[in-house]
């Protein structure tokens, strides 16, 4: 295997494993969602400032006003994404929220067709409909009383909203092609600090070391380090391998939710989650059902 491919595979795998644990850090911090997002952005900005300085990205002339404005708008979208995703954890579960969140490729598909003129092919439409079927299975898969079911539905809607805003941020990134991605991330989290500051009571900060450790880790590890690993991997790996390794994230999140909090999925939820992940894989990797049919061997009767 090529050295860059090996290194990129390790970086991408590590980035996705880190992402898969963030739900645990959010819950264990014990902080309101707005505070979690603010401190993630704050500590993330500090770590990314160091990274961008070391890479020489803080010099003038790298950004135009247009790219700066698009990066800021992408930052607003990514912060909204975090707010909705973190809020969904307590309403549904980390497993379900993360799986539903992985409908983001289909959100991006619609936005690409709307704003970039990209065509929605029959194959893409097939994967979209399959993901929708998986979503219906997840919605129907939750038992319990009316109150629990109501919160569960809200959690799914929050995760869908998070996926939509992530797709908006990804759309902004498409318009920023050629701009250093670490610098884009720095602008985004700095935007998040300014955006969230009016909504956070800084005097009501955590009183013990444990929650602070969680918040610092989310900024330094889940934002600063994760961005460095992710963007480093994207530069080294072919698109199909990047897409394949991205599914470590939801699998890790489901395992963390099961081990740390004892949340076991119901059979219909497992089926729906598998369908969504299959559809997202097919979408990301360019699988074609018609090609599968043609490749099946013919057996003589």
VOTIDREN-286226 format. One record per residue (C-alpha): residue in one letter; residue number from 1; z, y, x. Coordinates in Angstrom, 3 decimals, always signed. Each point is the difference from the previous one (the first is absolute). Layout:
residues N
<"a" NUM <Z Y X>>
...
***
This chain:
residues 301
<"x" 1 <+0.000 +0.000 +0.000>>
<"x" 2 <-0.850 +3.498 +1.245>>
<"x" 3 <+2.991 +1.825 +1.533>>
<"x" 4 <-0.357 +2.981 -2.368>>
<"x" 5 <-0.171 -2.364 -2.988>>
<"x" 6 <+3.180 -1.763 +1.118>>
<"x" 7 <+1.842 +3.266 +0.578>>
<"x" 8 <-1.251 +1.476 -3.280>>
<"x" 9 <+1.055 -3.133 -1.897>>
<"x" 10 <+3.536 +0.266 +1.402>>
<"x" 11 <+0.159 +3.736 -0.812>>
<"x" 12 <-1.299 -0.457 -3.550>>
<"x" 13 <+2.320 -2.940 -0.672>>
<"x" 14 <+2.997 +1.966 +1.271>>
<"x" 15 <-0.962 +3.042 -2.090>>
<"x" 16 <-0.276 -2.084 -3.166>>
<"x" 17 <+3.291 -1.810 +0.659>>
<"x" 18 <+1.714 +3.368 +0.457>>
<"x" 19 <-1.544 +1.261 -3.251>>
<"x" 20 <+1.183 -3.114 -1.819>>
<"x" 21 <+3.638 +0.780 +0.791>>
<"x" 22 <+0.084 +3.612 -1.176>>
<"x" 23 <+1.157 -0.924 -3.512>>
<"x" 24 <+3.176 -1.494 +1.468>>
<"x" 25 <+0.689 +3.184 +1.969>>
<"x" 26 <-0.579 +2.177 -3.081>>
<"x" 27 <+2.422 -2.029 -2.127>>
<"x" 28 <+2.656 -0.424 +2.711>>
<"x" 29 <+0.015 +3.713 +0.854>>
<"x" 30 <+1.601 +0.612 -3.399>>
<"x" 31 <-1.596 +3.453 -0.161>>
<"x" 32 <-1.962 +1.661 -2.832>>
<"x" 33 <-3.747 -0.507 +0.298>>
<"x" 34 <-0.656 +3.696 +0.703>>
<"x" 35 <+2.480 -0.047 +2.894>>
<"x" 36 <-1.499 -3.196 +1.421>>
<"x" 37 <-3.491 +1.529 -0.002>>
<"x" 38 <+1.241 +3.274 +1.516>>
<"x" 39 <+1.842 -1.669 +2.874>>
<"x" 40 <-2.857 -2.455 +0.594>>
<"x" 41 <-2.349 +2.957 +0.365>>
<"x" 42 <+2.492 +1.930 +2.170>>
<"x" 43 <+0.681 -2.768 +2.507>>
<"x" 44 <-3.634 -1.125 -0.189>>
<"x" 45 <-1.148 +3.512 +0.881>>
<"x" 46 <+2.311 +0.100 +3.022>>
<"x" 47 <-1.280 -3.335 +1.324>>
<"x" 48 <-3.661 +0.804 -0.675>>
<"x" 49 <+0.420 +3.409 +1.648>>
<"x" 50 <+1.008 -1.806 +3.194>>
<"x" 51 <-2.919 -2.439 -0.322>>
<"x" 52 <-2.577 +2.737 -0.646>>
<"x" 53 <+1.379 +2.062 +2.883>>
<"x" 54 <-0.250 -2.985 +2.360>>
<"x" 55 <-3.592 -0.680 -1.090>>
<"x" 56 <-1.021 +3.652 +0.372>>
<"x" 57 <-0.713 +0.560 -3.697>>
<"x" 58 <+2.015 +3.217 -0.319>>
<"x" 59 <-2.522 +2.221 +1.776>>
<"x" 60 <-2.067 +2.553 -1.887>>
<"x" 61 <-3.578 -0.711 -1.035>>
<"x" 62 <+0.534 -3.530 -1.339>>
<"x" 63 <+0.287 +1.062 -3.648>>
<"x" 64 <-2.055 +2.333 -2.132>>
<"x" 65 <+1.535 +1.733 -3.012>>
<"x" 66 <-1.954 -2.367 -2.254>>
<"x" 67 <+1.375 -3.139 +1.649>>
<"x" 68 <+3.510 +1.483 +0.008>>
<"x" 69 <-0.129 +0.717 -3.743>>
<"x" 70 <-1.347 -3.493 -0.770>>
<"x" 71 <+2.760 -1.530 +2.152>>
<"x" 72 <+2.629 +2.008 -1.883>>
<"x" 73 <-1.420 -1.118 -3.353>>
<"x" 74 <+0.064 -3.584 +1.273>>
<"x" 75 <+3.624 +0.567 +0.973>>
<"x" 76 <+0.867 +1.100 -3.529>>
<"x" 77 <-1.626 -3.185 -1.304>>
<"x" 78 <+1.792 -2.266 +2.483>>
<"x" 79 <+3.387 +1.556 -0.830>>
<"x" 80 <-0.640 -0.470 -3.726>>
<"x" 81 <-0.947 -3.587 +0.830>>
<"x" 82 <+3.331 -0.598 +1.767>>
<"x" 83 <+2.005 +1.606 -2.798>>
<"x" 84 <-1.560 -2.200 -2.665>>
<"x" 85 <+0.047 -3.203 +2.066>>
<"x" 86 <+3.650 +0.344 +1.023>>
<"x" 87 <+0.981 +0.844 -3.591>>
<"x" 88 <-1.796 -3.131 -1.234>>
<"x" 89 <+2.231 -2.307 +2.083>>
<"x" 90 <+3.036 +0.504 -2.227>>
<"x" 91 <-1.998 -0.311 -3.213>>
<"x" 92 <-2.000 -3.180 +0.680>>
<"x" 93 <+0.758 -1.531 +3.412>>
<"x" 94 <-1.232 +0.391 +3.562>>
<"x" 95 <-2.230 -3.080 -0.425>>
<"x" 96 <-1.679 +1.098 -3.214>>
<"x" 97 <-0.272 +3.663 +1.005>>
<"x" 98 <-1.632 -0.903 +3.330>>
<"x" 99 <-2.434 -2.422 -1.620>>
<"x" 100 <-1.032 +2.512 -2.673>>
<"x" 101 <-0.256 +2.642 +2.728>>
<"x" 102 <-2.689 -2.155 +1.615>>
<"x" 103 <-2.404 +0.972 -2.779>>
<"x" 104 <-0.661 +3.087 +2.150>>
<"x" 105 <-3.445 -1.252 +1.198>>
<"x" 106 <-1.175 +0.110 -3.605>>
<"x" 107 <+1.333 +3.531 -0.465>>
<"x" 108 <-1.935 +0.982 +3.115>>
<"x" 109 <-3.081 -1.743 -1.392>>
<"x" 110 <+0.069 +2.225 -3.086>>
<"x" 111 <+0.682 +3.167 +1.985>>
<"x" 112 <-2.774 -0.868 +2.456>>
<"x" 113 <-2.452 -0.380 -2.875>>
<"x" 114 <+1.177 +3.284 -1.532>>
<"x" 115 <+0.145 +2.227 +3.085>>
<"x" 116 <-2.084 -1.726 +2.694>>
<"x" 117 <-2.807 -1.427 -2.119>>
<"x" 118 <+0.794 -3.576 +1.071>>
<"x" 119 <-1.466 -2.698 -2.236>>
<"x" 120 <+2.186 -2.487 -1.877>>
<"x" 121 <-1.867 -3.284 +0.406>>
<"x" 122 <+0.322 -3.033 -2.251>>
<"x" 123 <+2.045 -1.788 +2.673>>
<"x" 124 <+2.452 +2.912 +0.229>>
<"x" 125 <+0.208 +0.134 -3.781>>
<"x" 126 <+0.812 -3.733 -0.023>>
<"x" 127 <+2.943 +0.520 +2.386>>
<"x" 128 <+1.152 +2.995 -2.039>>
<"x" 129 <+0.062 -2.032 -3.217>>
<"x" 130 <+1.781 -2.848 +1.776>>
<"x" 131 <+2.678 +2.390 +1.266>>
<"x" 132 <+0.399 +1.336 -3.536>>
<"x" 133 <+0.552 -3.564 -1.238>>
<"x" 134 <+2.676 -0.442 +2.662>>
<"x" 135 <+1.624 +3.236 -1.139>>
<"x" 136 <+0.145 -1.262 -3.581>>
<"x" 137 <+1.652 -3.211 +1.198>>
<"x" 138 <+2.659 +1.972 +1.877>>
<"x" 139 <+0.665 +2.224 -3.014>>
<"x" 140 <+0.424 -3.043 -2.242>>
<"x" 141 <+1.988 -1.950 +2.589>>
<"x" 142 <+3.310 +1.865 -0.320>>
<"x" 143 <+2.560 -1.455 -2.347>>
<"x" 144 <+3.304 +1.540 -1.086>>
<"x" 145 <+1.102 +2.498 -2.597>>
<"x" 146 <-1.790 +3.054 -1.304>>
<"x" 147 <+1.843 +2.367 +2.378>>
<"x" 148 <-0.847 -2.102 +3.038>>
<"x" 149 <-3.623 -0.364 -1.092>>
<"x" 150 <-0.239 +3.772 -0.492>>
<"x" 151 <+1.233 +0.698 +3.537>>
<"x" 152 <-2.341 -2.687 +1.331>>
<"x" 153 <-2.986 +1.678 -1.658>>
<"x" 154 <+1.028 +3.366 +1.441>>
<"x" 155 <+0.226 -1.610 +3.446>>
<"x" 156 <-3.548 -1.327 -0.313>>
<"x" 157 <-1.291 +3.409 -1.106>>
<"x" 158 <+1.767 +1.679 +2.929>>
<"x" 159 <-1.565 -2.495 +2.439>>
<"x" 160 <-3.430 +0.616 -1.532>>
<"x" 161 <+0.532 +3.736 +0.384>>
<"x" 162 <+0.989 -0.541 +3.630>>
<"x" 163 <-3.199 -1.985 +0.578>>
<"x" 164 <-2.048 +2.826 -1.540>>
<"x" 165 <+1.514 +2.642 +2.271>>
<"x" 166 <-0.439 -2.262 +3.023>>
<"x" 167 <-3.682 -0.280 -0.925>>
<"x" 168 <-0.195 +3.815 -0.155>>
<"x" 169 <+1.516 +0.165 +3.500>>
<"x" 170 <-2.512 -2.600 +1.211>>
<"x" 171 <-2.810 +2.051 -1.537>>
<"x" 172 <+1.238 +3.050 +1.916>>
<"x" 173 <+0.045 -2.115 +3.183>>
<"x" 174 <-3.670 -0.871 -0.558>>
<"x" 175 <-0.778 +3.732 +0.075>>
<"x" 176 <+1.974 +0.324 +3.266>>
<"x" 177 <-2.047 -2.488 +1.997>>
<"x" 178 <+0.132 +0.929 +3.686>>
<"x" 179 <+3.387 +1.729 -0.253>>
<"x" 180 <+2.758 -1.714 +2.048>>
<"x" 181 <+1.856 -2.153 -2.568>>
<"x" 182 <+3.412 +0.568 +1.614>>
<"x" 183 <-0.520 +3.744 -0.483>>
<"x" 184 <-0.963 -0.579 -3.642>>
<"x" 185 <+3.218 -1.976 -0.467>>
<"x" 186 <+2.040 +2.778 +1.636>>
<"x" 187 <-1.494 +2.595 -2.349>>
<"x" 188 <+0.672 -2.268 -2.977>>
<"x" 189 <+3.679 -0.620 +0.725>>
<"x" 190 <+0.556 +3.660 +0.919>>
<"x" 191 <-1.525 +0.876 -3.362>>
<"x" 192 <+2.458 -2.479 -1.528>>
<"x" 193 <+2.985 +1.738 +1.619>>
<"x" 194 <-1.055 +3.370 -1.434>>
<"x" 195 <-0.920 -1.544 -3.347>>
<"x" 196 <+3.299 -1.859 -0.502>>
<"x" 197 <+2.454 +2.517 +1.517>>
<"x" 198 <+0.490 +1.975 -3.274>>
<"x" 199 <+0.920 -3.204 -1.861>>
<"x" 200 <+2.535 -1.399 +2.465>>
<"x" 201 <+3.658 +1.019 +0.208>>
<"x" 202 <+0.482 +0.002 +3.761>>
<"x" 203 <+3.763 +0.434 -0.423>>
<"x" 204 <+0.161 -3.382 -1.767>>
<"x" 205 <-1.176 -1.932 +3.044>>
<"x" 206 <+1.287 -3.521 +0.789>>
<"x" 207 <+3.600 -0.133 +1.194>>
<"x" 208 <-0.211 -3.189 +2.070>>
<"x" 209 <-2.134 -1.320 +2.846>>
<"x" 210 <-1.608 -2.827 -2.007>>
<"x" 211 <-2.121 +2.107 -2.390>>
<"x" 212 <-0.942 +2.351 +2.848>>
<"x" 213 <-1.220 -2.974 +2.038>>
<"x" 214 <-2.179 -1.082 -2.943>>
<"x" 215 <-1.482 +3.495 -0.404>>
<"x" 216 <-0.661 +0.429 +3.728>>
<"x" 217 <-1.622 -3.448 +0.140>>
<"x" 218 <-2.310 +0.856 -2.913>>
<"x" 219 <-1.116 +3.149 +1.802>>
<"x" 220 <-0.261 -1.280 +3.565>>
<"x" 221 <-0.935 -3.666 -0.565>>
<"x" 222 <-1.657 -0.148 -3.442>>
<"x" 223 <-1.881 +3.272 +0.513>>
<"x" 224 <-0.314 +0.973 +3.673>>
<"x" 225 <-0.269 -3.447 +1.602>>
<"x" 226 <-1.838 -1.538 -2.946>>
<"x" 227 <-2.704 +2.696 +0.063>>
<"x" 228 <-0.486 -0.473 +3.752>>
<"x" 229 <-0.339 -3.786 -0.398>>
<"x" 230 <-2.201 +0.242 -3.106>>
<"x" 231 <-2.463 +2.534 +1.351>>
<"x" 232 <-0.078 -1.740 +3.368>>
<"x" 233 <-0.906 -3.250 -1.750>>
<"x" 234 <-2.667 +1.619 -2.191>>
<"x" 235 <-1.734 +1.325 +3.111>>
<"x" 236 <-0.150 -3.492 +1.562>>
<"x" 237 <-0.641 -2.367 -2.913>>
<"x" 238 <-3.079 -0.654 -2.136>>
<"x" 239 <+0.407 +1.069 -3.614>>
<"x" 240 <+0.195 -3.529 -1.396>>
<"x" 241 <+2.891 -0.922 +2.306>>
<"x" 242 <+1.846 +3.219 -0.809>>
<"x" 243 <-0.338 -0.810 -3.699>>
<"x" 244 <+1.150 -3.584 +0.457>>
<"x" 245 <+3.102 +0.930 +2.014>>
<"x" 246 <+0.966 +2.700 -2.511>>
<"x" 247 <+1.178 -2.767 -2.359>>
<"x" 248 <+2.928 -0.688 +2.298>>
<"x" 249 <+1.565 +3.096 -1.630>>
<"x" 250 <+0.405 -1.249 -3.597>>
<"x" 251 <+0.904 -3.519 +1.148>>
<"x" 252 <+2.721 +1.400 +2.285>>
<"x" 253 <+1.286 +2.234 -2.809>>
<"x" 254 <+0.225 -2.954 -2.410>>
<"x" 255 <+1.891 -2.077 +2.585>>
<"x" 256 <+2.400 +2.863 +0.785>>
<"x" 257 <+0.662 +0.525 -3.706>>
<"x" 258 <+0.716 -3.709 -0.451>>
<"x" 259 <+2.249 -0.414 +3.057>>
<"x" 260 <+1.852 +3.329 -0.129>>
<"x" 261 <+0.394 +0.496 -3.746>>
<"x" 262 <-0.633 -3.438 -1.488>>
<"x" 263 <-2.875 +1.218 -2.190>>
<"x" 264 <-2.110 -3.044 -0.853>>
<"x" 265 <-3.311 +0.480 -1.789>>
<"x" 266 <-0.660 -1.771 -3.292>>
<"x" 267 <-2.973 -2.419 -0.114>>
<"x" 268 <-2.237 +2.459 -1.880>>
<"x" 269 <+0.976 +2.773 +2.429>>
<"x" 270 <-0.872 -2.251 +2.940>>
<"x" 271 <-3.379 -0.757 -1.567>>
<"x" 272 <-0.678 +3.685 -0.696>>
<"x" 273 <+1.050 +1.016 +3.514>>
<"x" 274 <-2.239 -2.657 +1.544>>
<"x" 275 <-2.947 +1.136 -2.136>>
<"x" 276 <+0.468 +3.661 +1.004>>
<"x" 277 <+0.288 -0.867 +3.691>>
<"x" 278 <-3.067 -2.255 -0.248>>
<"x" 279 <-1.977 +2.771 -1.697>>
<"x" 280 <+1.127 +2.567 +2.587>>
<"x" 281 <-0.949 -2.418 +2.803>>
<"x" 282 <-3.423 -0.575 -1.561>>
<"x" 283 <-0.475 +3.744 -0.326>>
<"x" 284 <+1.103 +0.813 +3.562>>
<"x" 285 <-1.812 -2.878 +1.669>>
<"x" 286 <-3.232 +0.205 -2.009>>
<"x" 287 <+0.183 -3.478 -1.501>>
<"x" 288 <-2.684 -0.910 -2.527>>
<"x" 289 <+0.591 -2.666 -2.675>>
<"x" 290 <-3.753 -0.672 -0.159>>
<"x" 291 <+0.004 -0.809 +3.726>>
<"x" 292 <+2.784 -2.527 -0.607>>
<"x" 293 <-2.092 -1.742 -2.630>>
<"x" 294 <-3.030 -0.180 +2.282>>
<"x" 295 <+2.074 -1.390 +2.860>>
<"x" 296 <+1.508 -2.861 -2.015>>
<"x" 297 <-1.468 -3.350 +1.087>>
<"x" 298 <-2.000 -1.972 -2.522>>
<"x" 299 <+1.257 -3.508 -0.697>>
<"x" 300 <-2.289 -2.771 -1.212>>
<"x" 301 <+1.187 -1.701 -3.153>>
***
